[in-house]
Amino acid sequence: MNMFRGFLLHIGVICSFVCIAAKVLDWYNPYMDFTGHIGSMQLALYFAVIMLAFIKKPQKKFHKKR
């Protein structure tokens, strides 16, 4: 499960960078329509984030030592 979680984290980071780069490129040259061509990257990013939300690790409660 940790390997799958790591894979999803990497997919999310890569897709985020692609989306950010497309937004910046689209800002400098709006006629190329970069954001219109990254629909599959956005879907992969959404899928990765939703799956990470479902398989998140439970929080460990720490106890104070007295």
A tleap script that builds the chain and sets N, CA, C and O, in Angstrom:
source leaprc.protein.ff14SB
mol = sequence {
  NMET ASN MET PHE ARG GLY PHE LEU LEU HIE
  ILE GLY VAL ILE CYS SER PHE VAL CYS ILE
  ALA ALA LYS VAL LEU ASP TRP TYR ASN PRO
  TYR MET ASP PHE THR GLY HIE ILE GLY SER
  MET GLN LEU ALA LEU TYR PHE ALA VAL ILE
  MET LEU ALA PHE ILE LYS LYS PRO GLN LYS
  LYS PHE HIE LYS LYS CARG
}
set mol.1.N position { 0.822 -1.189 0.000 }
set mol.1.CA position { 0.000 0.000 0.000 }
set mol.1.C position { 0.870 1.258 0.000 }
set mol.1.O position { 0.510 2.263 -0.612 }
set mol.2.N position { 2.016 1.201 0.688 }
set mol.2.CA position { 2.894 2.366 0.706 }
set mol.2.C position { 3.476 2.639 -0.670 }
set mol.2.O position { 3.689 3.796 -1.034 }
set mol.3.N position { 3.737 1.575 -1.447 }
set mol.3.CA position { 4.275 1.755 -2.785 }
set mol.3.C position { 3.231 2.416 -3.698 }
set mol.3.O position { 3.572 3.282 -4.504 }
set mol.4.N position { 1.989 2.015 -3.573 }
set mol.4.CA position { 0.907 2.619 -4.354 }
set mol.4.C position { 0.705 4.072 -3.964 }
set mol.4.O position { 0.467 4.924 -4.820 }
set mol.5.N position { 0.800 4.354 -2.664 }
set mol.5.CA position { 0.661 5.727 -2.167 }
set mol.5.C position { 1.787 6.599 -2.704 }
set mol.5.O position { 1.551 7.739 -3.104 }
set mol.6.N position { 3.011 6.076 -2.716 }
set mol.6.CA position { 4.145 6.814 -3.255 }
set mol.6.C position { 3.989 7.078 -4.743 }
set mol.6.O position { 4.320 8.159 -5.231 }
set mol.7.N position { 3.475 6.068 -5.467 }
set mol.7.CA position { 3.220 6.233 -6.898 }
set mol.7.C position { 2.200 7.343 -7.133 }
set mol.7.O position { 2.388 8.174 -8.021 }
set mol.8.N position { 1.130 7.366 -6.353 }
set mol.8.CA position { 0.112 8.410 -6.504 }
set mol.8.C position { 0.665 9.781 -6.154 }
set mol.8.O position { 0.316 10.772 -6.797 }
set mol.9.N position { 1.520 9.850 -5.145 }
set mol.9.CA position { 2.139 11.133 -4.798 }
set mol.9.C position { 2.995 11.650 -5.947 }
set mol.9.O position { 2.952 12.837 -6.269 }
set mol.10.N position { 3.765 10.772 -6.559 }
set mol.10.CA position { 4.603 11.186 -7.685 }
set mol.10.C position { 3.752 11.623 -8.878 }
set mol.10.O position { 4.061 12.620 -9.530 }
set mol.11.N position { 2.700 10.891 -9.160 }
set mol.11.CA position { 1.796 11.260 -10.249 }
set mol.11.C position { 1.175 12.627 -9.980 }
set mol.11.O position { 1.069 13.450 -10.889 }
set mol.12.N position { 0.771 12.869 -8.754 }
set mol.12.CA position { 0.176 14.157 -8.402 }
set mol.12.C position { 1.144 15.311 -8.570 }
set mol.12.O position { 0.766 16.374 -9.062 }
set mol.13.N position { 2.389 15.113 -8.166 }
set mol.13.CA position { 3.387 16.175 -8.291 }
set mol.13.C position { 3.697 16.453 -9.759 }
set mol.13.O position { 3.776 17.612 -10.165 }
set mol.14.N position { 3.869 15.412 -10.548 }
set mol.14.CA position { 4.177 15.596 -11.972 }
set mol.14.C position { 3.028 16.299 -12.690 }
set mol.14.O position { 3.256 17.225 -13.469 }
set mol.15.N position { 1.808 15.866 -12.434 }
set mol.15.CA position { 0.653 16.489 -13.082 }
set mol.15.C position { 0.470 17.933 -12.638 }
set mol.15.O position { 0.058 18.777 -13.433 }
set mol.16.N position { 0.771 18.221 -11.386 }
set mol.16.CA position { 0.677 19.598 -10.901 }
set mol.16.C position { 1.674 20.498 -11.607 }
set mol.16.O position { 1.337 21.615 -12.000 }
set mol.17.N position { 2.915 20.013 -11.771 }
set mol.17.CA position { 3.923 20.804 -12.466 }
set mol.17.C position { 3.542 21.025 -13.930 }
set mol.17.O position { 3.770 22.107 -14.473 }
set mol.18.N position { 2.969 20.015 -14.566 }
set mol.18.CA position { 2.546 20.166 -15.961 }
set mol.18.C position { 1.430 21.201 -16.060 }
set mol.18.O position { 1.435 22.031 -16.969 }
set mol.19.N position { 0.477 21.160 -15.137 }
set mol.19.CA position { -0.620 22.122 -15.158 }
set mol.19.C position { -0.126 23.540 -14.896 }
set mol.19.O position { -0.590 24.484 -15.534 }
set mol.20.N position { 0.803 23.695 -13.969 }
set mol.20.CA position { 1.363 25.018 -13.682 }
set mol.20.C position { 2.144 25.540 -14.886 }
set mol.20.O position { 2.014 26.708 -15.252 }
set mol.21.N position { 2.950 24.684 -15.499 }
set mol.21.CA position { 3.718 25.102 -16.678 }
set mol.21.C position { 2.788 25.498 -17.826 }
set mol.21.O position { 3.054 26.470 -18.534 }
set mol.22.N position { 1.701 24.749 -18.011 }
set mol.22.CA position { 0.752 25.076 -19.076 }
set mol.22.C position { 0.072 26.413 -18.802 }
set mol.22.O position { -0.153 27.193 -19.728 }
set mol.23.N position { -0.257 26.685 -17.543 }
set mol.23.CA position { -0.873 27.972 -17.199 }
set mol.23.C position { 0.087 29.126 -17.477 }
set mol.23.O position { -0.316 30.159 -18.011 }
set mol.24.N position { 1.359 28.948 -17.114 }
set mol.24.CA position { 2.350 30.003 -17.347 }
set mol.24.C position { 2.543 30.209 -18.848 }
set mol.24.O position { 2.555 31.346 -19.319 }
set mol.25.N position { 2.693 29.124 -19.599 }
set mol.25.CA position { 2.855 29.245 -21.045 }
set mol.25.C position { 1.623 29.859 -21.699 }
set mol.25.O position { 1.744 30.635 -22.647 }
set mol.26.N position { 0.455 29.518 -21.202 }
set mol.26.CA position { -0.781 30.081 -21.738 }
set mol.26.C position { -0.893 31.568 -21.407 }
set mol.26.O position { -1.483 32.333 -22.169 }
set mol.27.N position { -0.333 31.969 -20.285 }
set mol.27.CA position { -0.352 33.380 -19.903 }
set mol.27.C position { 0.535 34.196 -20.850 }
set mol.27.O position { 0.175 35.310 -21.231 }
set mol.28.N position { 1.686 33.646 -21.227 }
set mol.28.CA position { 2.587 34.348 -22.126 }
set mol.28.C position { 2.127 34.277 -23.582 }
set mol.28.O position { 2.354 35.225 -24.334 }
set mol.29.N position { 1.501 33.206 -23.994 }
set mol.29.CA position { 1.065 33.033 -25.371 }
set mol.29.C position { -0.328 32.408 -25.384 }
set mol.29.O position { -0.452 31.196 -25.557 }
set mol.30.N position { -1.369 33.203 -25.206 }
set mol.30.CA position { -2.721 32.647 -25.097 }
set mol.30.C position { -3.256 32.023 -26.390 }
set mol.30.O position { -4.218 31.256 -26.346 }
set mol.31.N position { -2.658 32.334 -27.521 }
set mol.31.CA position { -3.166 31.786 -28.786 }
set mol.31.C position { -2.798 30.320 -28.996 }
set mol.31.O position { -3.394 29.659 -29.846 }
set mol.32.N position { -1.838 29.802 -28.247 }
set mol.32.CA position { -1.443 28.393 -28.384 }
set mol.32.C position { -2.391 27.458 -27.643 }
set mol.32.O position { -2.433 26.266 -27.948 }
set mol.33.N position { -3.147 27.966 -26.681 }
set mol.33.CA position { -4.149 27.199 -25.925 }
set mol.33.C position { -3.543 25.960 -25.258 }
set mol.33.O position { -3.988 24.836 -25.489 }
set mol.34.N position { -2.528 26.185 -24.432 }
set mol.34.CA position { -1.887 25.084 -23.728 }
set mol.34.C position { -2.826 24.439 -22.710 }
set mol.34.O position { -2.814 23.220 -22.540 }
set mol.35.N position { -3.637 25.252 -22.035 }
set mol.35.CA position { -4.520 24.693 -21.011 }
set mol.35.C position { -5.636 23.848 -21.621 }
set mol.35.O position { -6.226 23.017 -20.930 }
set mol.36.N position { -5.929 24.045 -22.890 }
set mol.36.CA position { -6.939 23.227 -23.558 }
set mol.36.C position { -6.427 21.845 -23.941 }
set mol.36.O position { -7.221 20.962 -24.265 }
set mol.37.N position { -5.110 21.646 -23.909 }
set mol.37.CA position { -4.520 20.385 -24.335 }
set mol.37.C position { -4.038 19.502 -23.188 }
set mol.37.O position { -3.412 18.469 -23.425 }
set mol.38.N position { -4.321 19.896 -21.956 }
set mol.38.CA position { -3.838 19.097 -20.823 }
set mol.38.C position { -4.992 18.473 -20.043 }
set mol.38.O position { -4.875 18.245 -18.839 }
set mol.39.N position { -6.075 18.203 -20.704 }
set mol.39.CA position { -7.250 17.620 -20.038 }
set mol.39.C position { -6.953 16.274 -19.402 }
set mol.39.O position { -7.445 15.978 -18.314 }
set mol.40.N position { -6.150 15.455 -20.075 }
set mol.40.CA position { -5.831 14.138 -19.509 }
set mol.40.C position { -4.949 14.271 -18.267 }
set mol.40.O position { -5.075 13.485 -17.328 }
set mol.41.N position { -4.060 15.260 -18.259 }
set mol.41.CA position { -3.218 15.491 -17.079 }
set mol.41.C position { -4.067 15.936 -15.892 }
set mol.41.O position { -3.838 15.515 -14.758 }
set mol.42.N position { -5.042 16.785 -16.164 }
set mol.42.CA position { -5.921 17.237 -15.093 }
set mol.42.C position { -6.748 16.087 -14.535 }
set mol.42.O position { -6.940 15.995 -13.322 }
set mol.43.N position { -7.234 15.219 -15.399 }
set mol.43.CA position { -7.999 14.059 -14.924 }
set mol.43.C position { -7.123 13.128 -14.087 }
set mol.43.O position { -7.576 12.604 -13.070 }
set mol.44.N position { -5.875 12.919 -14.504 }
set mol.44.CA position { -4.959 12.085 -13.730 }
set mol.44.C position { -4.670 12.717 -12.374 }
set mol.44.O position { -4.586 12.019 -11.363 }
set mol.45.N position { -4.520 14.033 -12.352 }
set mol.45.CA position { -4.284 14.734 -11.088 }
set mol.45.C position { -5.484 14.594 -10.157 }
set mol.45.O position { -5.314 14.325 -8.968 }
set mol.46.N position { -6.681 14.772 -10.678 }
set mol.46.CA position { -7.887 14.633 -9.859 }
set mol.46.C position { -8.016 13.219 -9.307 }
set mol.46.O position { -8.342 13.030 -8.135 }
set mol.47.N position { -7.759 12.226 -10.158 }
set mol.47.CA position { -7.830 10.832 -9.728 }
set mol.47.C position { -6.810 10.553 -8.623 }
set mol.47.O position { -7.135 9.909 -7.625 }
set mol.48.N position { -5.578 11.039 -8.801 }
set mol.48.CA position { -4.528 10.793 -7.804 }
set mol.48.C position { -4.878 11.430 -6.468 }
set mol.48.O position { -4.676 10.822 -5.417 }
set mol.49.N position { -5.396 12.635 -6.502 }
set mol.49.CA position { -5.737 13.327 -5.245 }
set mol.49.C position { -6.894 12.633 -4.535 }
set mol.49.O position { -6.870 12.478 -3.314 }
set mol.50.N position { -7.895 12.221 -5.283 }
set mol.50.CA position { -9.043 11.547 -4.668 }
set mol.50.C position { -8.625 10.202 -4.080 }
set mol.50.O position { -9.042 9.851 -2.976 }
set mol.51.N position { -7.807 9.451 -4.808 }
set mol.51.CA position { -7.330 8.164 -4.295 }
set mol.51.C position { -6.457 8.353 -3.058 }
set mol.51.O position { -6.539 7.554 -2.124 }
set mol.52.N position { -5.627 9.386 -3.030 }
set mol.52.CA position { -4.803 9.654 -1.846 }
set mol.52.C position { -5.676 9.983 -0.637 }
set mol.52.O position { -5.342 9.632 0.494 }
set mol.53.N position { -6.785 10.655 -0.885 }
set mol.53.CA position { -7.691 10.981 0.219 }
set mol.53.C position { -8.312 9.711 0.808 }
set mol.53.O position { -8.553 9.639 2.014 }
set mol.54.N position { -8.571 8.712 -0.039 }
set mol.54.CA position { -9.182 7.475 0.440 }
set mol.54.C position { -8.185 6.556 1.142 }
set mol.54.O position { -8.581 5.796 2.026 }
set mol.55.N position { -6.913 6.603 0.777 }
set mol.55.CA position { -5.947 5.672 1.360 }
set mol.55.C position { -4.958 6.368 2.291 }
set mol.55.O position { -3.845 5.885 2.500 }
set mol.56.N position { -5.369 7.497 2.843 }
set mol.56.CA position { -4.446 8.204 3.730 }
set mol.56.C position { -4.150 7.366 4.969 }
set mol.56.O position { -4.971 6.556 5.398 }
set mol.57.N position { -2.982 7.571 5.526 }
set mol.57.CA position { -2.582 6.831 6.719 }
set mol.57.C position { -3.304 7.400 7.939 }
set mol.57.O position { -3.495 8.612 8.035 }
set mol.58.N position { -3.700 6.548 8.858 }
set mol.58.CA position { -4.343 7.061 10.066 }
set mol.58.C position { -3.336 7.829 10.924 }
set mol.58.O position { -2.164 7.461 11.011 }
set mol.59.N position { -3.807 8.880 11.543 }
set mol.59.CA position { -2.957 9.692 12.399 }
set mol.59.C position { -2.649 8.936 13.684 }
set mol.59.O position { -3.545 8.363 14.305 }
set mol.60.N position { -1.398 8.936 14.073 }
set mol.60.CA position { -1.027 8.330 15.344 }
set mol.60.C position { -1.189 9.360 16.442 }
set mol.60.O position { -0.724 10.494 16.322 }
set mol.61.N position { -1.838 8.965 17.489 }
set mol.61.CA position { -2.010 9.859 18.615 }
set mol.61.C position { -0.792 9.716 19.514 }
set mol.61.O position { -0.427 8.611 19.916 }
set mol.62.N position { -0.179 10.831 19.820 }
set mol.62.CA position { 0.991 10.759 20.681 }
set mol.62.C position { 0.562 11.138 22.100 }
set mol.62.O position { -0.308 11.984 22.310 }
set mol.63.N position { 1.191 10.496 23.034 }
set mol.63.CA position { 0.889 10.743 24.430 }
set mol.63.C position { 2.049 11.496 25.062 }
set mol.63.O position { 3.219 11.220 24.796 }
set mol.64.N position { 1.695 12.440 25.892 }
set mol.64.CA position { 2.728 13.194 26.595 }
set mol.64.C position { 3.288 12.342 27.714 }
set mol.64.O position { 2.554 11.673 28.442 }
set mol.65.N position { 4.582 12.380 27.834 }
set mol.65.CA position { 5.200 11.681 28.965 }
set mol.65.C position { 5.264 12.626 30.141 }
set mol.65.O position { 5.601 13.802 30.003 }
set mol.66.N position { 4.937 12.096 31.289 }
set mol.66.CA position { 4.952 12.951 32.478 }
set mol.66.C position { 6.208 12.752 33.262 }
set mol.66.O position { 6.397 13.390 34.298 }
savepdb mol mol.pdb
quit
